Amino acid sequence: MSKDILLIKRALKYITPYKFKFIGAFLCIILSIFFSIVQPLIWGDLITCLFNKNTYKVVTSLIFILLINIGQSSVEFIQSYLFANLNNNIIYNIKNDTYEKILNLPVKAFDEMRGGDFISRMQGDISNIANIITNQILNTIVDIVKVIIIGITVFTISVPLSIVIVITFPVTYMIFLKSGRVLRKKNKEIAAINDNYFSFLAQSLTGIREIKSLGIKKYNFNIFTFLSGKLKHKTIKLEVLNTFAETLSNGITSISQLGVMSFGAYLILNGTLSIKNYIAFSSYSNQFSGSLMNITKLNANVQQVLTSLERVFGLMDNLSYEKKTFGNKNINKIKGKIEFKNVYFEYVEGKSLLKNISFKISKGKKVAIVGTSGSGKTTILNLILNFYKPYLGKIFIDDIDIQELSEECLYSHIAIVRQEPFLFNISIKDNLLLGKVKASDEEIYNACKKAYIHDFITSMPQGYNSIIGENGVNLSGGQKQRIAIARALLKNSTIILFDEATSSLDNESQYYIRKVINNLSEDHTIMIIAHRLSTIIEADEIMVIDKGMIVGCGNHEFLINNNSIYKHLYDTEINVLKGNKETNYMKSIEI
């Protein structure tokens, strides 16, 4: 229970910046209570005056009722505005805090969680939290005030009738207490299904071209309908349970109201209760029962929102992941020297992927890392980027442990071009400006010329203002790679990492990428993860990784003659290329 209270207290902190609006909304509700208490008394007077045929008092009562309705409508309008303002501001702030935390989650979290998990929490859960902070909490405070004020009023009018109303409270409370526990469990189930639903939807939209080209639209649709149907059935069950609890409670309240009417009629016939007081009491009893029921429902509502609080604050608290930390050292300019010293790394505890990796890369050198799939090549780049931390050993840039460097400093000096570079669905120019926000047009053009992509961009109808499409769908692999390289050049980082940058490109694109890399190596430290060995023959140094260990180091000629693993990798590639040429030749003969 203490954990739940801490969650609610944490949620309430989001009210602090808007405390005056919250107080304003509360005052509006107090005024509404005042109007709701005064109005039944005037209606009672009006009915009495009608029976007595007192025209003046009837007219006066009607004018008072009109003024009260105008006042109540005005207050309710202001209250609605303040609620909407509070609700949306709180949603805005929680979303900002959550997204900031998402950006600061360690890379491991994104390896293990799906995009839909994040979207589900950002959308449904945060709205639930904002709703309870504004509507639920304020309305509960109001209902408590109503119960106290109206309770005193009805007991003043008639104690016996008041006892008839109050006696049903324990029964309705037990109904919502029991149902609340079940509702929380059901809400957790729905939240988990929502995660699956949003993840599948996001994946489907991103991979729509593959879905169409593979001819799996029907299969994909069947999965969607299954998830959507599961969500529908669980939600219906939840709503039925909630409605059942409310119906049961409403039934008890109706019995209570019937008891009030019957007993009230008996008191009137005995002359111990006036018609005026009976009319007022009937109106008050409805308000009193409604407020009392809302208070009893609070537990059920809180149980529902606690699920959302756990999920959102769990995300904010980095879930079960260790918080990613950086140092505070800043260096304006680096030489580009990289060193690994006795580095061990594992993704799964007890299974080392990298074992005692040690090497030095001097400034201005072009070094390649080769090896079989899963040998740990890309992991080395991820460690340089501090996406992961080695469990043993240290990594240095210019003899400074990268753990001591601030996040801004580290990433300002390192740029990476991946096998599948991510490009945003904005213009080519805007994608390039992500490398340097205030880059001039001349700087952009020069970077693109160096990346051999300027001529292609200018040939497009919209030139640099051409929209890229979802992750560069309108571009070839080679064009995306060269735009990513131009972006890295604009960033002007001393160290540039290439992760399988040419593995899936055609010969022409490979030629341009190799040309770019060779030009860059004059004043940058270049590190290349290579799948195709033919693209890194000119590297100053080639490191061979096998089973997480460095098993060879030297230039191409040295390794061919002295390293069996490298020779096997190279010969395999040559045989594959020969096989492709023979296949192409045979096809041409058949044609």
N, C-alpha and C positions, 0 to 999 in steps of 0.2 A: 504493500500500500504506500509506503514511504517513497518508493520509486515513482509511482503514479503522481503523487503530490509534487515531487521535484519536476516532473515533466510539465505539469500544469503551471507551476510557478515560472518555469523557463518560458513557456508560451506567453504568459501574462506580461513579460518584460517588453514585448512588442507593442504594448499599449503606451508605454512611457512617453515616446515622442509625440503622441497625440492625446495626452491626458486631458487637455482643455476641451477637445472635441468629445472625448469620452464623457467628461463631466457635463458638457452641453447636452449630449444625447440622454444622459441620466436625468437631467433636470426636465427635459421634454417629457420623459416618461412619467416623472412625478406629477407634472401638470396634467398628463393624460389620466393618471389615477384620480387626481382631484376632480376632473370633469366627470369621470365615470362614477364617482361617489355622489356628486351634487345632482347629477341628472335624474337618478331614480327618485330622489326626494321631491324634485319639481314635478316629475310625472305623477307621483302620489298626490301632490297638491292639486294638480290639474284634474285628475279623476274625481277627487273629493269636491272640487269647485263645480264640476259638471253635474254631479248629483245634487249639489246645493243650488244650482242654476245661478252662480255668481259670475256674471259675464266679465266684469272688470278683472277679476283674478284669473279667469280663464285666458283672457288676452295677454295679461302680464306674464303668465306662466309660459304661453306659447312664444312670446318675445324672448324670454330667458332661455328657453330650449333652443331657439334659433341662434342666439348669441353663443351659447355653449357649443353648439355644433360647428359654428364658424371657427371658434377658438380651438376646438379639438382638431378640426381638419388642418388648421394652420400649424398647430404643434406637431401633428403626425407627419406633415410634409417636411418640416425642418428635421424631425427625427429620422425620416427615411433618407434625407440627404446626408445627415451625419453618419448614419449606419453605412451607407454606400461608400462614403469617403473613408471611413475607418476600415471597413472590410477590404477595400481595394488597396489602400496604403499598406495594410498589414500583409496582404498577399504579396505585394510588390517587394516589401522588405524581406520577408521570409524567402521568397524566390531568389532575391539577390544574394542573401547569405548562403542559401543552399547551393546556388550555382558557383559561387566563389569557392565553397568547400569542395565541390565536384572538381573544379579546375586544379585544386591543390591535393587531390587524392593521389596516392602513389600509382604508378603505371600498373602495378599488379592488380589494383582494383578494376581497371578497365580490361585487363586480361581475363578476369574471372566473372565480371558482371556484364549484363547485356545493356544496350542502349535503352531498351524499353523499361528496364528497372528504374533508371534515372528519370525517364519521362513520366512514368506512372506516379512517382513520388512528387515530382515537380508540379504535376497538374492536380490530380484528385486529392492527394493527401494534404497538400498545402491549403487548398480551398476549404477542406474540412476543418483544419486548424483555425483559419481565419474566421470561419463561421462560428465556432464555439467561443472564440475570444470576444467577438463583437456581439452577435445576436444572442447566443446561449447565455453567456455570463451576464450581460446587461439585463436580459429578460428574466433571468433567475433572480437577480437582485430585486428587480421590479416586482416579481411574483411574491418574493418574501415580504417586501414592503406592503404589497396589497393584502396578503394574508394577515399581516399584523393589524393594518389600519381597518380593513373591512371586517376582520375577525372581532376587533373591539366594537365596531359599529353594530354588527349583527347581534353580538351578545348584549349590547345595550338595548336593542329593540326587543329581543326575545331569547332568553337563555334556553328554554326547552327546544325551540326550533334550531338553535345553533348547535346543540348537542347532536341532533339528528344528522347534521352535515358532517361534523367533525368525526363522528363514529366510524365513517367509511374510510378515513385516511389510512389507518394501518393496513387495511386489505389491499388498497391500490398500491401502497408503497411496496408490499411484499411481491405483488405481481411484477412491477418494474425492476425490483431488485433481482429476482430470479431470471427474468428475461434479459436483463442487461448483461449478465455473464455469458449467456448463450450468444447474444448479439456480438459481443467482442470476439468470440471464437469464429463466428461466421464472417465478420468483417476481415479478420486475418486471412481467411480462406479466399475471400473475394480479392483482397489486395494481392495475393500471390498469383491468382488467375489474371488480374489486371496487368501484372508485370509480364507474364507470358504473352498476353494479347498485344500490348504495346511493342514488345520486342519483335514479335512476329510481323506486326504491321510495318514497323520501321525497316526491318530487313527486307520485306516484300517490296516496299517502295524503292529502296536503294537498288535491289537486284531485279527490277522489273524487266530489264532487257534479257537477262539470263532466263527468267521465268518464261518469257515469250519464245526465245530462241530454242529452249530445251523442250518446248511443247508441254509444259507442266502447269498450265493455267488451271485446269480442272483439279489437279492434285492440290495445288496451292489454295484454291478456293475451298476445297473440302476441309483442309486444315483450319482455314479461317472460320468457316461455319461451325466447326467443332469447338474452337476456342470461344467464339462469339456465343454459341449456344450454351456452353458450360457457364459462361459469365452470366447469361440471361437466367438460367435455371437457379443458380446460386443467389442472384439478386432477387428473384421472385420469392424464393424461400425466406430470404431475409426480410423482405417487405411483408410477407404473410405473417411471419412471426411477430414483427413489429405491430402490424395491424391487429393481430389477434390480441396482443397485450393491451393495446389501446381500446379495442372493442370491449374486452372484458372489463377494463377500468371504466369505460363510458357507461357500460351497463349498470355497474354498481353505483355510479354517479346518478344515473337516471332513476334508479330505485330510491336513492337518497332524495332527489328532487320531488319524486312522487310522494315520498314520506312527508316532505316539507309542505307540499300543497295540501295533502290530506289533513295533517295535523294543524296546519295554518287555518284551513276552513273550519275545523272543529273549534279552534280558539276564537275565531270571528263569531261563530254562532253562539259561543258562550259569553261573548262580549268582553273577552280579556285581551283582544287584539283588534286594532282599528284597521280599516281597509287601506288607509294611507300607508301605515307601517307594514302591512302585509305585502302591498305592491313593491315598496322599497326593499323589503326583506327578500322577496323573490328574485329581484334583480341582483341584489348583493350576493345572494346565495349562489347564483350562477357564476358570478365573477370569482367568488371565494372558492368554489369547487374547481373552476378552471385553473386558477392559480395554484391551488393545492395539487391538482393533477400534474401541472407543469413541473412542480418541484419534485414530485415522485418520479417523473420521467427523466429528470436530470441524470440520474445514475446510468440509465440506458444510453442517453446521449453521450455522456462522458466516456462510457466504455467503448463506444464507437470511435470517438475521436482519439482516445489513448493509443489505438492501433496506428493511426496516422502520425501521432507525435513520436511514437517509438521508431517508425520508419524514417521520418524526416530528420529527427535529431540524431538517429543512428547514423544516417548519411553524413550529417554535419560533423559528427564525432569520429569520422574516418572509419566507421563500422568496426571491423575487427583488425583493421590494418594499422601498422605502425605509422605514426605521423611522419611525413617526409620532411626532412630538415636540411637546411643549407647553412653555410658559414656566413660571415659578414665581411669578408675581405673583398675589396674591389681593386681591380688593376685596369688602368686605362688602355694599356698596350701590352700584348704578349708576343713572344718570339715564335711560339708554336711547337715547343718541345713537349713530347708525350712520353711518359714512362709508366709501365706496370711493374710492380715489385711484389713477387710472390702472391699473386691474386688467386683466390679460390672463390667459386660462386656456385650456388645451387638454387634451382627453382623449387624443388621438392626436398624437404629436410632429409638428410642422409644420402642424397644422390647428387654428388658433385658433378656439375657440367664442365666447369673450368678448374683445372688442377695445376697450381703452382705456375701460373703464367707470369713470365717476366720478359720485358723487352723495352728498348728505348728507340724512339723515333726523333731524329734531329730536326731542327727547324728547316723548312724549305724542302723536305724530302717527300717522295711519292712512294708510299708503302702499300703493298697489297696483302690481303689475308685470304688464303684459299684452304679448301678442305671439303669433306663430304657434308651432305645435309645433316644438320643436328650436331655438328661438331663444336658449335659455340661461337661461330664467326660473328653473327649479328649481335650476340650477347656482349661481345667486346665493345661494340659501338654503343650499346645501351648503357654499359658501365661508364664509358667516357662521358656520356650525357648525364650521368648520375640518375638515370631512371631507376636503377637498382644499385644496391650497395653490396660490395663483396663481404662475405662473412669472415674472410681473412685476407690480409695484404692491403696494399695502398695503390692509388692511382694518382699520378702527378702531372700537372701542366706547368711547365717552366719551374720545376722543382717545388711547386706548391701543391699540397694535398687538395684534390678537388673538393673534399668535404669542407675545406676552409673557405672556399669561394662562395660569394653570394649567388643566388639564382640568376639575377640579372647579369652579373659579370660572366658567369660560366656560359650562358646561352648567347651572350653578345659576341663571344670569341669563337663559337662553334656553329657551323651550319651543316645541315645534313640533306642529302638528296637520296630519297629512297627508291626502291624498285617500282613501287606504285605511289608516286608523290601525290599528296592530297591537295587538290585545288578547289577553292570555294566557288559556289555558283554565283559569281559576280564577274565583272569585266576582267579582261587580261591585265589591264593597268592596275586595277584595284588589288588583284592577286599579287602583282609585283610589288606594290607599295607596302605589302605586309612585311617585306624584307627591310624596307626603310620608309617610314611613314611620310617623311618630308622630302623624298627624293624628287629632284627636278626631272622634267621630261628628257633633258639631255643625258642625265645619269641613267634613266630607264633605257633609253635607246642604246647607249654605250654597252650596258650590261647585256642587252638582248643581242647586240651585234657580236659580242664576245661569246655568247652562247649559241650563235648561228641560228637565231630564231626571228630576228628582226624582219627579214625579208618576207617570211611567211606571214607574220602578224600584219604587216602593212598591205599584204595582198588580200586580206579579208575585207569584206564590205565595210565593216565598222572599225577596222584597224585595231588599235589598242583598247577601244571601247567595246569590242566584241564580247558578248557574254559566253563564259566558258561552258556552262551546262553543269549538271550535277556531277561533281568530282571530275570535271574535264571530259565529259562524255562526247563532246563535239570535236575532240582532238585525238590524234594518234598517240601511241605510247611514247614515241620519240619526241613529239612536239611537247607533250606534258613534261617529259624529262628536261628538255631544254628550257622551258619556262621556269621549272623548279630550280634549275642551275642559275638562270638569270636572277631569280629571287635571292638565291644564296649569294650571288656576286654583289647585289645591291646591299645586302646585309654587311658585306665587307668584313667577314670573319676571317681570322688568320688560319684556323683549322677548318677544313672542309672534309666531311665524311660522305663517301658514296657507298650505299648499301645495295649491292646487286643492281647497279644503275643501268647496266646494258644487257642483263640476262634475257629479257624478252623482246628485244628490239630487232628490227630488220638491219641489214648490213649498212644501208646508208645512214640510218640513225646512229648505229654503233660508231661509224666513222666520225661523225660530228661530235659525239660525246667524247670519244678518245682524244680528238683534236682539242676540245675544250679543256679536258683534264691535263693534257700535256702543257697547254699554255698557262694553266693555273699554277702548275707546280713550280713556276719560276719564283713566285713570292708568297706561296701558301704551303702549309703542311697538308698533304693529301693522304687520306687513308681510304683504301678501296677494299670492300668485301666483294670478291669476284666469284662468279659461277663459271663464266667463260674465261678460260685461262688465256686465250688468244688476245684478250683485250688488255691484259696486264703484263705482257712480255717486256714492255719498256720500263716497268717500275724499277726504282732504285733498289728496292729490296722486297722480297716476297717471303711471307711467313706461312708455313704449312701447319695447319691445325688438324689433329686427329685424336678423337676420343677425349677432347678437352685439354690436350697438351700440345705445346709447340714441338713438332718433330723435325723441323727443318727451317733453315733461314739462309737466304742468299739471293742472287739474281737468277734469272731464268736459266741461263746456261749452266750455272753451277748446280742448280737443283735437278735439272734434267740428267746430269751425269752422276749426281751423288745422293739423290733422294728417291727411293723407290715409290713412295706414296705419290709424290708430285709427278713423277714420270708416268705412273699408272693413270692419274687424273688427266694428264695432258694427252696421252695416247688414246684414252677413251674418247676424249672430245674430238680428236682428229679422225678417229674411226667413224664417229657419228656424222661428222661433217662430210666425210667421203661417202658414207651411206646415203646421205641426203642428196649429194650431187649425182650419184648413180641412179637414185630413184627419179630425180628430175629428168635425167637423160633418157631413162626408159619411158617415162611419160611422154617426152617429146617425140620418141620414135613411134609410140602407139598412135599419137595424134597424126 
